[in-house]
């Protein structure tokens, strides 16, 4: 974890101010099986691939913003709703690969 996120003062503030805060050590380091950002990146990539060649960085930025805004709150909720189950499975497998 980044030092800023593990500092005692930061941890205490987050614990006091966030309803669902997970303290340092709760989230296994380098756990792609638990990372929903991989799914989001895949959704964005599929969207970008569907439109063909991007001519310049501005076109890429604009298309990414549009693609991101097209991801519905329901999709994001569904991705996050599965996290507790995946965490329990990861613990059950002692950190082993849990698949999709």
C-alpha positions as a Markdown table, in Angstrom:
| # | Residue | x | y | z |
|---|---|---|---|---|
| 1 | Unk | 0.0 | 0.0 | 0.0 |
| 2 | Unk | 1.1 | 3.5 | -0.6 |
| 3 | Unk | 2.6 | 5.2 | 2.5 |
| 4 | Unk | -0.1 | 7.9 | 2.4 |
| 5 | Unk | -2.8 | 5.2 | 2.8 |
| 6 | Unk | -1.1 | 3.4 | 5.6 |
| 7 | Unk | -0.1 | 6.3 | 7.8 |
| 8 | Unk | -1.7 | 6.0 | 11.2 |
| 9 | Unk | -3.3 | 9.5 | 11.0 |
| 10 | Unk | -4.8 | 8.7 | 7.6 |
| 11 | Unk | -6.0 | 5.3 | 8.7 |
| 12 | Unk | -7.7 | 6.8 | 11.8 |
| 13 | Unk | -9.4 | 9.5 | 9.7 |
| 14 | Unk | -10.6 | 7.0 | 7.1 |
| 15 | Unk | -11.9 | 4.7 | 9.8 |
| 16 | Unk | -13.8 | 7.6 | 11.4 |
| 17 | Unk | -15.2 | 9.1 | 8.2 |
| 18 | Unk | -16.0 | 6.2 | 5.9 |
| 19 | Unk | -18.8 | 3.8 | 6.7 |
| 20 | Unk | -17.2 | 0.8 | 4.9 |
| 21 | Unk | -13.5 | 1.5 | 5.3 |
| 22 | Unk | -11.2 | -1.5 | 5.2 |
| 23 | Unk | -8.1 | -1.0 | 7.3 |
| 24 | Unk | -4.6 | -1.7 | 6.0 |
| 25 | Unk | -3.9 | -5.4 | 6.0 |
| 26 | Unk | -7.6 | -6.3 | 5.2 |
| 27 | Unk | -7.1 | -6.1 | 1.4 |
| 28 | Unk | -4.5 | -8.6 | 0.1 |
| 29 | Unk | -1.7 | -6.8 | -1.7 |
| 30 | Unk | -1.5 | -7.3 | -5.4 |
| 31 | Unk | -4.8 | -9.1 | -5.7 |
| 32 | Unk | -6.0 | -8.9 | -9.3 |
| 33 | Unk | -8.7 | -11.5 | -8.5 |
| 34 | Unk | -10.3 | -8.9 | -6.3 |
| 35 | Unk | -9.6 | -5.8 | -8.4 |
| 36 | Unk | -12.7 | -4.6 | -10.2 |
| 37 | Unk | -10.7 | -2.0 | -12.2 |
| 38 | Unk | -9.7 | -4.9 | -14.5 |
| 39 | Unk | -13.3 | -5.3 | -15.5 |
| 40 | Unk | -13.8 | -1.6 | -16.0 |
| 41 | Unk | -10.7 | -1.4 | -18.1 |
| 42 | Unk | -12.0 | -4.3 | -20.2 |
| 43 | Unk | -15.3 | -2.5 | -20.7 |
| 44 | Unk | -13.5 | 0.7 | -21.7 |
| 45 | Unk | -11.2 | -1.2 | -24.1 |
| 46 | Unk | -14.2 | -2.9 | -25.8 |
| 47 | Unk | -15.8 | 0.4 | -26.3 |
| 48 | Unk | -12.7 | 1.9 | -27.8 |
| 49 | Unk | -12.1 | -1.1 | -30.0 |
| 50 | Unk | -15.6 | -0.8 | -31.4 |
| 51 | Unk | -15.0 | 2.7 | -33.0 |
| 52 | Unk | -11.9 | 2.0 | -35.0 |
| 53 | Unk | -8.7 | 4.0 | -35.2 |
| 54 | Unk | -8.3 | 7.0 | -32.9 |
| 55 | Unk | -6.4 | 9.8 | -34.8 |
| 56 | Unk | -4.9 | 11.7 | -31.9 |
| 57 | Unk | -4.7 | 12.0 | -28.1 |
| 58 | Unk | -7.6 | 14.4 | -27.9 |
| 59 | Unk | -9.8 | 11.9 | -29.7 |
| 60 | Unk | -8.7 | 9.2 | -27.3 |
| 61 | Unk | -9.4 | 11.4 | -24.3 |
| 62 | Unk | -12.8 | 12.4 | -25.6 |
| 63 | Unk | -13.7 | 8.8 | -26.4 |
| 64 | Unk | -12.6 | 7.6 | -23.0 |
| 65 | Unk | -14.7 | 10.2 | -21.3 |
| 66 | Unk | -17.7 | 9.1 | -23.3 |
| 67 | Unk | -17.0 | 5.4 | -22.7 |
| 68 | Unk | -16.7 | 6.0 | -19.0 |
| 69 | Unk | -19.9 | 8.0 | -18.8 |
| 70 | Unk | -21.7 | 5.2 | -20.7 |
| 71 | Unk | -20.9 | 2.7 | -17.9 |
| 72 | Unk | -24.1 | 2.5 | -15.9 |
| 73 | Unk | -24.3 | 2.8 | -12.1 |
| 74 | Unk | -25.8 | -0.7 | -12.2 |
| 75 | Unk | -22.7 | -2.2 | -13.9 |
| 76 | Unk | -20.5 | -0.6 | -11.2 |
| 77 | Unk | -22.8 | -1.8 | -8.5 |
| 78 | Unk | -22.8 | -5.3 | -9.8 |
| 79 | Unk | -19.0 | -5.3 | -10.0 |
| 80 | Unk | -18.8 | -4.1 | -6.4 |
| 81 | Unk | -21.5 | -6.4 | -5.0 |
| 82 | Unk | -19.4 | -9.4 | -5.9 |
| 83 | Unk | -16.3 | -8.2 | -3.9 |
| 84 | Unk | -17.2 | -9.7 | -0.5 |
| 85 | Unk | -17.8 | -13.1 | -2.0 |
| 86 | Unk | -14.5 | -12.9 | -3.9 |
| 87 | Unk | -12.7 | -11.9 | -0.7 |
| 88 | Unk | -14.1 | -14.9 | 1.2 |
| 89 | Unk | -13.1 | -17.2 | -1.7 |
| 90 | Unk | -9.6 | -15.7 | -1.8 |
| 91 | Unk | -9.2 | -16.3 | 2.0 |
| 92 | Unk | -10.6 | -19.8 | 1.6 |
| 93 | Unk | -7.9 | -20.5 | -1.1 |
| 94 | Unk | -5.1 | -18.9 | 1.0 |
| 95 | Unk | -4.8 | -16.2 | -1.6 |
| 96 | Unk | -4.9 | -18.5 | -4.6 |
| 97 | Unk | -6.4 | -17.7 | -8.0 |
| 98 | Unk | -10.2 | -17.5 | -7.8 |
| 99 | Unk | -10.9 | -16.9 | -11.5 |
| 100 | Unk | -13.6 | -14.6 | -12.8 |
